[in-house]
Amino acid sequence: MEFSEIVRNTRTNAPLVHCITNYVTVNDCANIILASGASPIMADDALEVEDITSMCHALVINIGTLNVGTIESMLRAGRRANHLGHPVILDPVGVGASALRLQTIMQLLKEVKFSVIRGNISEIKTIYEGSGVTQGVDAVAEDKITEENLPQVIMLAKALSMRTGAVIAITGAIDVVAHGDIAYVIYNGHGMMSRITGTGCMLTGVIGSFCGANQDDLLMATAAAVSAMGLCGELAYNKMQVNAEGTGSFKVYLMDYMSLMDGEFLVRGAKVKIK
């Protein structure tokens, strides 16, 4: 399966994506899912999440604004999605920032089988090691992905993938998406994406969209989503610069370009190597 087919399937099938996500970015996540060609459902009450996820094609769990009330919702929805064979995508936002976050992620990994785990390098290292510190929702400075440490990042992604069975997406200045012994290294993106809230959360939503419509190739679907989001960031920055505008316009253009994305456009703009 190619990137062009991933995008085409998403727009043709318009999968429903159930999101249990954080209230800082919930509106942006809903809109980027719509822009990608899917439809979002944002529901986090424990009394309804099993019903909601049963009618969807993918589940996204994001712990960005974690609270005790939603932990049971995440577990119930995750187990239900597993029972139905739906892709389940985890975004372990700030997993090393508090004991509650780390304990919750460890419990989720124990009780729910995840199809994709997407985080920055610090978050993925924390999950792999079972302990660690993250700088809020951002990667710790010494954990930044560079060409020099890229081989170690690829090894980490592959090792965690083999341990969990999930596609591992480590995002940063360079992105790594791995499953088993295959890794995609993705060079799309722009630093401006870190200057607005929620680009990581939005990307996880797009991964949910692409995976919901392409359940037979979750690795390719995840890599396509990461590349598409990065490409939209590049184009949004260029347009912002041409018009001498700021970060508010950048976010709007990011959404615009995702809504205009088609398979051929992505294939032309993707900067991907396989390792």
N, C-alpha and C positions, 0 to 999 in steps of 0.2 A: 504494500500500500504506500502511496506517495502523499506528500503534503497537500497537493492539489485535491486529491480524493478525500482527504480528511476534512478539508474546508467544505467541499461540495456536499459531503454526507451530513455535515452539521447543519448547513443551511437548508438542505432538502428535508431532513428528518425532524428538525426543530425539537430536540430533546428537552424534556422538563428536568430542571436541575433543582433539587432540594438543598437549600443552604441553611445550615446552622452557623451563623457567622457573627461578626462583632458589630456593635451598633455604631462604631465610628465610620465604618465603610460600607454598611449594608446597602445604601442607596446606590453607591458607585458600583458595587458588585452586581446588583440587579441590572443596572443599565449596561454594563459591559457584557453581561451574559446575553442580554437582548441584542446588543450590537454584534455579537459573535454568531447570531442566528438561532440561539436557543431561547428557552423561556425559564425565568427563575421563579421559585416559590420559597419565600423566607418564612420559616415556621420553626419555633424552638420550644414550644410548650410540650412537656413530657406526655400530656394526655392526648396529643394528636400527632406526634411526629411519626409514629409507626404507620398511621393511615396516610399521612402526606407522602412519606417516602415510598410507600407501596405504589403510588400512582405516578412516580417519577422514573427517570432513566439513569440518574446518577445522584450521589449524595456528596456534599461538601461540608466538612467539619473544620471550623476555624476557631481557635481559642483566644482570639485577640482581646476580647473583653470577657474573660472567663468569670463565671460565677457559679456558686454551688447549685443553683436552680437549673442550670443548663447541662450539667455533667450527666445527669441521668437521661436527659433528652438525647445527648450525643450517643450514649451507650445503647439506648433503645433503638434509635434510628439506625445506628451502625449495624447492630445485630439483625435488624429487619432487612436492611439492604443486602447484607451477606446472605441471608436466607433466600432472597429473591435473585441473587446473582448480579446485583447492580454494582457498578464501579463506585468505590468510596475513596474520596480524596481528603487527605489530612493536611492542614496548614498549622504547624505547631508554633504559632506566633509567640515570641518571647519565652520559649519553654524553659530557659535557664534563669528567668528573672525572679521566680518565686518557687517555694516548695510546692504550692498548690498546683501550679502549672506543670511542673515536672511529674508530680504524682499522678495528675490527671492523664498526661500523655502516656505514662507507663501503663496505667490501667486501660486506656483505650487500646494501646498496642497489644495488650494481653487478651482483651475480650472482643476486639473487632479486627477483621482482616482487611487491611487497607490495600487498595489498588495502586495508589500514588501517594507519596509523601513529598510535599514541596516546602522548602524553607531556605533561609540563607545558610551560609556555611557554619555559623556559630550554632544555629538551631539544630542542624543535622549532626554536628559533632556532639552536641549535648545528648541527643537521642542515642547515638552510637555508643557513647561512653557511659550513659546513664547518669551523668552529672555534668555540671558546667555552668557558665555564666554567659548571659547575653546582655547586650547593651540596649535595653528596651526592646524594640522590634528590629533594631539594626544589627548587622554583624559587628563583632568586636574588630577593632582596627587591624590587629595582627592576623585576623582570619580572612582578610580580603583575598579574593581569588586573583592570582596573577599567572602569567605564563610560567614563572619559576616554580610555583607550587601546584600547578595544574595536574601533574601526574599523581601527586598525593591526593588531590581532591577527587580525581577519577577513581582511584583505589578506594577511597572512603565511600563514594557513591555505590560502587559495585559491591563492596563488602556489606553495606547496610541493605542493599537490594537482595543479596543472597540470604541474609539473615531474616528479613521480613517477607520476602516474596513480592514486595512492592516495587514499582518504578520509583526511583529516587530522582527528584529534580532539585538541584542546588543552584540557586540563582544569585547573581551578583554582577560584577563588571564583565565576567565571562560566566556563562551558564553551562552546567553539566547535567545531562539527563541520562540515567543509566538503568538498565535492567539486566541482571545476570552479568555476562561478560561483554555486553555491548554498551558503549557510551556515545552519546551525541554531545559534541562540544559546540556551543552556539555563541556567536559573536554579535548578534543583533542587540540593539538597545542603546540607551543614552543615559548619562549621569543625571540628567534633569529628572528622570523618573523617580529618583530618590528624594526629590524636593517637593513632591506632593504626597499627601497621605493616601495610602491604600493601593499602590500599584501592585504590591505583592498579593494582597487579598484579591484584587481584581484578576490577576493572573491565575490564581487558584480557581476562581470562578470560570475562567475561560477553559482551563484544563478540564473542569467538570463538564462543560459544554461539549468539548471535542471528544472526551472519553465516553460521554453518554451516547454519542452518535456513532462511535467507532469502537465498540467494545471488543472487537476481534484483534485490535492492534493498539493496546494502551500505550506502549512505548512510543510508537510513531505519533499517536494522538497528542501525547504530552509534549514531545519535542516540537511538534507543529504549533502547539499553543504557545510555548515559550518563545519560539522564533517569531510568531505573529505578533505577540505583545511587544517584543523588542523592536520589531520593524515599525510598528505603529508609534513607538516612542521616538524613533529616529525621525520619522516623517513629521511628527507633531513638533519636535524641536526645530526642525528646519523651517516649518511654516511660522512658528512663533518668532524666530529670528528675522525672517523676511518682513514680518509685520511689526517688528519692534514691540512685542507684547510680553506678558508675564506668565506666571505659573497657572493662573486661572484659565487663560486661553489654552495653555499647554494641555491641561486635563480635558478640555472640550475637544481639542484636535485629536487627542489620543482616542477618545470615544468615536469621533468621526471616522478616523482611519480604520478602526476595527469594524465599524458598520459597513465600510466600503470594501473590506478585504475579500478577495476571491482567491481561488486556488492558484491561478496563474500568476497573480500579483505576488503571492507569498513565495512561490517557487523562484521568481525573478529576484526577490529581495532577501531571501534566506541566506545566512552566512553560517554554514554548518559543516563540521568535520566529524567523521566517525572514528572512534578510537577503540 
